[in-house]
Amino acid sequence: MDNRHRQQNTGIHRTAQTQIRCIQINLQHSKAATYNLLKTTDTDETDIIFIQEPCAYQNRPAGIGKEYRIFTAGTGKHRSAILIRSSNIDAIIITKISDEDTVVLELIYNYLKFYAASMYLDIQEQLVKYLNKMDEIMELTKRGKILITADTNSRSRTWHDLITNTRGKKTGGVPGRVSTTYNKGRERKKYIQ
């Protein structure tokens, strides 16, 4: 249970946090979107931000204050990042499977250890490349809890879009399959039939 409460005219303040607040967003490389995101997360005290297409300058995320720990991988144009604001969350990047499009972290908060991933799936690349990457992440983290966020560049009614395109048909079942895999002991399963 989240033990946050509102104080009159002073916004939201934490008393004792027992949950981690996370959000996911595609910033589309926008300075304005980055600014608005950080203003919003300052107000609602978000702990972890999963970003796809961050605003960048010289291949480094730009416009993000020093109060955030920024996690990216690779040396090229970063299309995925994870920001952590809370100093109570320890984080280590898993360099073995992280790259410009995928950031995987091992996180420890109090007595909870889990993994988190932020992924950007390039619409110009073959989808199987990213589904294999998800398989790799699931295999590496099979003994722990995992949260994977992604911009799949697809459309599907699974996530309440009006239409489902071909790419959406292939990625639409991934969340259910990952969830099913997790609930059944995390046996390795293929995502595409």
N, C-alpha and C positions, 0 to 999 in steps of 0.2 A: 504494500500500500504506500502511496506517495503522501508524505506528511507535510505538504506545502499548504500554506494558508494565505489568504488575502488580508492585508491591513488596509484600513480605510485611507484613501487618497495617497497611498505610498507604493502601490504596485504589488508585485508578488515577491514574497520573501520566504526563504527556506528556514525551517526549524530543524528538521532531521530528514535527510534524504535517504530513502530506501529504494528508489528507482533511478534509472539513468534515462535522461531525456535525450532523444535522438531525432534528427530530421534528415531528410534527403532532398537534394535540389540539383537541378541542372542550371548553371548560371549562364550558359551560352556565351562564355568569355566576356561578359558584360561588367563594366565597372559599377554602373548604377545598381545592377542586381546584387553585386557583392556588397555594396554599401548598405542596401536595404536589408539584406540577409543579416549582416552583422548588427544593425540597429534592432532588428526583431529578436535576434538571439540574445542580445544584451538585456532586453526587456523580459523575455520568458526564461532566461537562464538555462539555455540548452547546453547539454554536456558534450555531445558528439554530433558533428555535422558531416554527412556523407555528401561529397560534391562530385558532380560530373561537369566537365567543361569549365573549369575555374578560369577566372580572369588571370592572365599571365603577362609577365614582362621578362624577356630574355629566358624563356622556358622555366620560369619560377612563378608560383602563385603570387599575385599582387593584390594590394589593397586590404590585407589581413593584418590586424594588430598583433602586438607581441604577447598579448594575453592568451593567444591560441598557439597550441603546438600543431604544426603543419606536417602531415605525412604524405609524401609523394615518392615515386620510385622512377628509376631510369634517368636518362640524360636528355631525351628529346622533349617534344611538346607534351606536357602533362594534361591528360584528359580525365584524370580521376585523382581525388585527394580525400583525405580524412582530416578534419580539424577536431582537436580536443581542447576544451576550455577548462574542465575540472582538473584541479591538481590532485584530486583524490583517485584519479584513474591512471594507473601505470600502463604504458603502451610500448610495445616492441614491434617494429615492422618485420614481417616475414619476407626477407629479400629473395628467397628461393623462388617464390611465385609472383612477386610484385613486379610491375613494370609501369610504363606510362599510362596504360589503360586500366590497370588493376592494382589496388592497394589492399594488402591483407595485413591486419594487425592482430597480435595476441594482447588481450586486455585483462587487467586484474583490477577489480573494484571490491574493496573489503575482502570477503572470502570467496568471491565469485570470479572464476577464470573463464573467459570466453574469447571467441574470435569474431572479427568483423571485417567485411570486405566492401569496398566501393569499386564498381566496375562501369566502364563505358564500352559499349559494343558498337564499333564503327559500322555504319550501314554499308560501306564499300567492301568490308571484309566478309568472308564466309562465316556464317553463324556457327558452324561446327567448331571452329577455332575457339570461340568463347565458351561453348558448351563443354568442350574438353577442358578448358581452364577451370570452369566450375567443378567439373569432376575432380580435377587436381586439388582444388581447394577443399572439397568435401573429403577426399582421401587423406590429405594432410591433417585435417582437423577432426578426424573421425572419432576421437576420444573426448571431444569437447563440444560445447554449444557454439553455434555459428549464426551470424546475421549477415546476409548478403544483400546489398542494395545495388541496383543497376539501372542505367538508362539503356534499354535494349533497342532503341530506335525502331520500335515496332508498335503496331496497334492491335489491341485485342479487347473483346468484350469481357474477358476475364478480369481486367482491371477497369471496367466500366467505360470503355471507349464505345463510340457508336458503331464502329466496324471492326472486323478482324482481317488483317492482311496476311499474306503468306508467311512473313516473318513472325507475325503474331501467333499464327497457328503453331509454329515451332517453339516459340518461347512461352506461350500462354500456359502450358502445362508445367513449366519448370517449377514455379513456387509450390504447387501441389505435390509434385514428385519429390522435391527437396524435403518438404514437410513430412510426407509419407516415409521417405527414407529415414529421416531423423526419428520418427516415432516408432519405426520397426527395427531399431538397433543400428541404423545407419549402414546397411549393406550397400555396396556399390551397385548403382543402377545406371543404365544409359538413359540420356535425356531424349534422344531422337529414336523413334521406332523405325 
